[in-house]
Amino acid sequence: MQITKTNAMRILDTRKIAYKVHVYDNGDGQIHGTAVAEKMGLPPETVFKTLVAHSGANLYVFVIPVAEELDLKKAAKAAGEKKIEMLPVKDLLKWTGYVRGGCSPVGMKKLYPTFIDSSAGTLAAMGVSGGKIGMQIELAPEQLAGAVSAGFCDLLK
């Protein structure tokens, strides 16, 4: 099967970062993280979702396991903000270039400050969106962190 490269993949290729592509059927409309992990046959703790939050005009990216919930207080602390809230889904495409369910931490319109949950640090590989619905990329957490200048910290409720 021919895979069309996404911005995320092109950026990883340019940086010579190894990754594996997983394509899954999203015909059932189930794009939430645990359904995606199940479709790929991967444990949910190894598949991560990309969340975008803001404090005023400042945007931040948080990468956490699909079955978990972002703790906004911990996220604000990591970002050095007093308070942070989720970016409305309607604004996601405008600011990131990605849609809900296909938002990759790699290849957004701008490189926003990015934070990866520390649980990724124990994994040999983690899955994140490949930049479109129906596609995930699997790579080493340190490689992802390097590609988006991310830090690891505790972000979970």
N, C-alpha and C positions, 0 to 999 in steps of 0.2 A: 504494500500500500504506500502510495506517495504521500508524504507529509509536507504540507506547506509550512515553511518556517515562519514563526511569529517574531515580533520585535525582540521578545525575551530571548528566544533561541539565537537570533543573530548577534545580540549583545554577548551572550555566553560564548558563542563561536569566536567572536572577535577577541575575547579575553582568554581564549583557549581553555575554557572551563568545561570539563567533562560532565555530561548529563545524559539521562536516559528519558526518552519520550514515552508516555503512556497515553493511548487514545481510548476513550470510553464512549459508549452509546448514551446520549442524553435524550433520546427520543421520548422517554417517559416524563421528561420535564423535571426530574429530580436532580437539582444541581447543588443541594446543600452538601457540606463536606463529608458527613458520615456516609451518605449515599454514594458519593464519588469514591471514597476509600473502599467501600464494599464492591463497587463495580470494577475497581482495579485489583481487587483481591489483596489489598494491603491493610495492615493493622491501622486503625484510626489514629493512634498516637504517632504514626510516622508521616501522616498527611496533614499539611498545614493550610490554614486559610489566611488570606491577606485582607486586613481590615484597615480602613482609612479613617482617621479622626482629625479633628481640628480644634484649635484654640484661637479664636478670632480668625485672622487671615492665614495663620500658620497651619500647614498640613503635616501629618505624621502618619507613618505606615507601621502597622503592627502585624507580625506573623506568628500565629498561635495554632496549636493543634485543633483540628476540625471539631472535635467533640467538646472542646472547652469554651469558656466564656472570658472575654477580656475584662479585666478589672480596671475600670476607668481611673481610679485613684492611683494605682500602680503605673498605669500608662502615662498619666499626667506627670508623676514624679520622674519617670524615665525621660520624658520629653523636657523636663525643667519648666513645666507650666503649673499654674495653680489649679486649673480645671481644664478638662478636655471632654469633647463630646463627639459622637460618631458623625461622620460626614453623611448627609442625606443621600440615599441611593440615587436620586435624580441628578445629583451633582457629580457622581463618580466618573462618568464618561468625560465630562467637561474638564475635570482636573487631572485625571490619570490617563485617559485614552483607553480605558478598559471598562467593560460592563460587569455587573454583578454576576458572579459565577465564573468569570473569566479574567479576574483581576490578579495579575502577577506582580510580585514585588520587584521584578526586573523589567525595565523598559517602559516605565511610566513617562508621561510627558516631561516631568522634571524629576530629579533625584531628591526626593523628600527624606528627611531624617527617618531612618528605619530601625526598628527594634524587633529582634527575634526572641521568642520565649526561650528561656534557659534550658527547657526540657529538650530542645533540639540538639544541645551540646553533647548529649549522651548517645546520639544516633550516628550510625555510619552514613546513612543517607536519609533525606527527607523529601517529601513530595510537595510541590507548590503548583499553582496554576501555571500553565504554559503560555497564557496570554489570550486564550479563547476558551469558550465553553466546550467541553469534550476533550480537552487536552491538559495533561499534567506533565511536569518535568521533575525528575528525581535527580538530586545531586547532594554532595556533601554539605552539611550545614556551614562549615567554615568557608567553602567556596561561594555559597550564596551570600554570606555575610561580606565577603570581600567584594563581590560584584556590586553590592548596593551600599557599601560602607556602613553596614549595620553593626550594632552591638547586641550582646545577649543579656537579657535580664528577666526577672520574674514578672510576668504580666497576667497571670491567671487568678481568677476568683477562687 
